[in-house]
């Protein structure tokens, strides 16, 4: 009945995720705007913050995932929730103080107090992001799997619903906080976000407790190192009963032998051994990730992050150089969100018709086909692509000091309120109209259409990881997957830094499509290894088949 649905664990997870994601999107949007405003309308602090966040997840992703695996589910969810929201609240209060007394702080100790405040803001915001990563891993990658039980279709529906919530909040939350900052002030914006996170934290805490009570399976978690009984569940016979391969049951990070031996070894070694523990966890996590049978599927998803073909600050900035204004871009972002939602809906339908692995193959081909429009746009009329202009010309000019770096315009906040990326500034002068909009039209047509395949493919890989990684390693494997995603995302920003001028953007487009193609080639290798020639039987009903290399591992195809 309707009442049962609204009181079910599944709906409560949706509610908690919506609250959490709404707060995350508001904060991620606002903190970049605040940092731009604080540092004299310069993008320096925003760039430093982005680098710190990416580097932290890259280095600590495996360690965070291992912590998720080691501890009880409720403790992990509650701790990460409290840390994340408390950091955002504290950061918001600190920003309110800085905005209110900035002029006085500048004169204290030659500005060192203000610099210290900047460092504290970035540090606390980074801790909040790491806690958000832990929350994402434990709820989206673990709790959802347990609540869905053994029902693959229910798991697919839950994953799709969670992704639709992500899409909607990604558009609506920045619009709300942007309007508050535009019609109020940055001080009011900080206060609103702090108050929202305080209320949201209490509601999310209660929702988590309700879900935990309604799902007894959440209280049973294999791989907790404190409970000797649960360690027995990781023995090879049990793994094989659950459909896990011998290769998976002997992962170096969480197997029975290494876990049981740890207490004795910790007593025998001194402080140096304890200090080096995070490094061993980091190494073991990456080794465990490499040894997974879905390694190439995970790598294929990470490669999709090495692209400029998304609605981030890079593409938005390029659009401005091509004569598109903020109003047009906000409409394009709305179309992109609708396209993404269509992709999540298509995922559930195609998976039922063709199976999970084939859905990834079909989605990849759809995305790659749409991105061909982007490649065509590089050579279409109106494209600034010019190989005679050195891609490094702008970088070299700035380094030798012949011109000053462009400063962010005061209209940045008003532009961002329309939902654009946080590090994009409007040009100081209105750009002259171009002779042809064909190139930029093809570019955004390809980007928007490709998001159907992109989000369907993302959901496919997510569910493959959920279904094929043993319970005791879900945290660390997803932590390493996040690290891989951030690594490729970081590389794409470095690529843009090396070739920032619009004439080189066409080259970046070609490189991006090449990386997407390489990612889907890796997925094709994984899929063909799993299904063989049956991969091309795209209309076969969903069924369970044995994996080629691991006869004991059942995989949804």
C-alpha positions, -999 to +999 in steps of 0.1 A: +000+000+000+009+037-002+014+039+036+038+009+036+059+024+008+063+058+027+073+039+058+096+014+041+133+013+044+137+020+007+117+053+009+135+064+041+169+059+023+156+081-006+146+108+019+179+107+037+199+107+005+178+137-008+185+157+023+222+148+023+227+155-014+208+188-012+231+200+015+262+188-003+252+205-036+244+238-018+277+237+000+299+227-029+284+254-050+286+281-023+321+274-009+337+281-043+317+314-046+327+324-011+364+317-018+363+338-049+347+367-031+371+364-001+403+366-022+395+398-041+375+381-069+405+359-077+401+322-086+433+313-066+416+300-034+390+281-054+418+264-074+437+255-043+405+241-027+398+220-057+434+207-058+433+199-020+400+180-023+410+160-053+444+151-038+429+141-005+404+117-020+431+103-043+454+096-014+428+087+013+401+070-007+414+034+001+419+043+038+384+057+041+370+027+024+389+004+047+376+023+077+341+017+064+347-020+061+362-024+095+334-008+115+297-015+121+274+000+095+254+023+119+286+036+135+301+045+101+270+062+089+264+082+120+300+092+124+305+103+089+271+122+090+281+140+122+316+149+110+304+161+076+276+184+089+296+196+119+324+207+096+300+225+072+284+243+101+317+253+116+330+264+082+299+285+076+302+302+110+339+309+103+330+324+069+304+346+085+330+360+109+354+366+080+328+384+058+317+405+088+351+415+100+373+412+069+386+448+070+397+445+106+413+411+100+434+424+071+452+448+095+459+423+122+495+409+121+500+420+085+471+399+073+483+366+088+451+361+108+431+364+076+454+339+059+450+315+088+412+318+083+416+309+047+436+279+056+411+268+082+382+272+058+399+251+031+410+225+057+376+221+074+358+221+040+382+193+029+374+173+060+337+177+052+343+164+017+361+133+030+333+126+054+309+130+025+329+104+006+325+080+035+288+087+037+284+081-001+303+048+001+284+034+031+249+044+020+250+042-018+274+013-021+265-008+009+232+000+026+214+001-007+227-033-015+215-047+018+181-031+017+176-045-019+184-080-006+191-105-033+168-088-058+189-075-087+159-056-102+151-039-070+188-029-066+188-015-102+156+005-094+171+019-062+203+029-079+184+047-107+162+065-082+192+076-062+208+089-094+176+108-103+177+125-069+214+134-076+204+150-110+176+170-096+195+183-066+225+192-087+203+217-106+178+229-079+201+233-048+226+257-064+197+277-078+182+281-043+214+291-025+224+313-055+192+333-052+196+337-015+232+351-020+220+373-049+191+389-031+206+387+004+243+386+009+272+362+014+268+365+051+231+355+048+241+326+025+266+313+050+240+315+078+214+297+057+237+268+048+248+264+084+212+264+096+202+239+069+229+215+078+221+216+114+184+207+108+193+183+080+218+165+103+191+158+129+166+145+103+192+123+085+203+109+118+167+099+127+161+085+092+193+064+094+182+049+127+147+041+112+163+023+082+186+004+105+157-008+126+136-018+096+165-038+080+179-064+105+205-075+079+223-042+083+233-053+118+252-083+104+284-073+087+311-097+076+347-084+079+344-066+112+377-072+128+364-070+164+342-100+161+359-134+157+327-151+147+321-129+117+357-135+106+348-171+099+324-159+073+353-148+051+367-183+048+369-198+013+341-223+017+316-196+028+327-173-001+321-201-026+286-207-012+278-171-018+289-173-054+324-157-049+354-170-068+386-183-050+404-153-064+381-129-047+381-148-014+419-145-012+421-107-015+451-095+005+432-067+024+404-084+041+409-121+041+406-143+072+443-149+077+455-113+075+427-101+098+431-127+125+469-123+125+467-085+129+462-083+167+493-105+175+514-087+149+504-053+163+516-063+197+549-075+183+557-044+164+564-009+177+553+026+169+569+026+134+547-004+125+516+015+136+526+047+118+531+027+085+496+011+089+479+037+066+505+030+039+499-007+041+462-002+039+466+021+009+487-005-009+465-034+000+434-015-011+448-008-046+460-044-049+426-057-039+410-034-065+434-046-092+426-083-083+388-078-087+372-095-117+354-061-124+388-042-125+385-032-162+348-022-157+359+001-129+388+015-149+365+021-179+343+043-157+373+062-144+385+070-179+352+088-186+363+115-161+392+125-184+371+147-205+362+184-211+328+174-225+307+181-194+289+211-179+319+221-157+338+253-155+359+243-186+331+239-211+311+268-196+341+291-201+346+279-236+309+286-243+313+322-232+342+327-257+318+314-284+292+340-277+267+320-255+253+339-225+243+328-191+206+324-200+214+300-229+238+280-207+213+276-179+188+262-205+214+239-218+222+227-183+185+220-177+184+200-209+215+181-197+198+172-165+167+159-183+190+139-206+207+124-175+173+115-160+164+098-193+196+078-190+187+065-156+152+055-167+167+038-198+191+019-177+163+001-158+144-008-190+174-020-210+188-040-181+155-059-178+155-066-216+192-073-222+209-079-188+234-058-168+266-064-187+250-059-221+234-027-208+269-013-202+280-022-237+249-006-253+252+025-232+289+029-241+282+026-278+254+052-274+276+076-256+305+072-280+282+077-310+268+109-296+303+123-289+311+120-326+291+152-329+316+169-307+344+157-329+326+170-360+321+204-342+359+208-341+360+211-379+326+228-384+321+264-394+325+288-364+351+266-347+382+285-333+403+254-337+437+264-351+468+242-349+490+271-361+484+287-327+506+270-300+484+254-273+510+267-247+510+303-259+487+316-232+505+297-205+539+309-216+527+345-219+514+345-183+545+329-170+569+354-185+547+382-172+537+400-204+501+402-193+482+398-161+459+370-153+422+378-158+404+386-127+369+372-119+341+397-125+317+409-098+289+394-118+303+359-111+278+353-083+248+363-105+260+341-133+264+312-108+229+316-095+217+304-129+233+270-121+266+274-140+299+261-128+315+279-099+348+289-113+336+305-145+335+343-148+317+364-174+339+384-197+344+420-188+333+431-222+305+417-244+319+393-270+313+402-307+288+379-324+304+350-343+298+343-380+284+308-372+270+290-342+271+256-360+303+244-342+292+253-306+257+239-314+271+206-325+293+205-294+265+209-269+242+187-289+267+159-286+274+166-249+237+166-240+228+136-260+258+116-247+246+120-211+219+094-217+245+068-224+269+082-198+245+079-168+232+045-179+268+033-182+277+048-148+248+029-132+258-003-149+294-002-135+281+009-101+258-022-099+285-045-112+307-034-083+279-038-059+270-073-070+305-087-076+326-073-047+323-093-015+307-076+014+339-072+035+356-053+007+328-030-006+342+000+013+378-002+002+370-011-034+346+018-038+371+040-020+398+031-046+372+036-074+366+072-061+404+077-061+407+066-097+378+089-107+395+119-090+429+110-105+415+111-141+395+142-133+427+159-120+445+150-152+418+166-173+423+199-154+461+197-158+455+191-196+434+223-197+460+243-177+486+233-203+464+243-233+440+270-220+434+290-252+401+286-272+421+276-303+433+245-285+399+235-272+393+213-303+424+194-295+411+188-259+378+176-274+396+150-295+417+139-266+386+136-244+367+115-269+398+093-273+399+086-235+362+079-235+368+054-264+396+038-245+374+034-215+347+017-235+372-005-251+383-017-217+347-023-208+342-043-240+372-065-230+355-071-197+321-078-212+335-101-240+356-120-214+324-125-193+299-134-220+319-142-251+299-141-283+267-140-263+275-103-257+259-095-291+226-112-283+212-079-270+176-091-268+181-121-246+162-121-213+181-115-181+196-147-167+224-159-145+255-173-162+288-185-149+318-162-153+344-175-178+373-174-154+354-180-122+329-208-126+316-202-090+309-165-096+273-158-108+271-125-127+240-108-140+242-105-178 
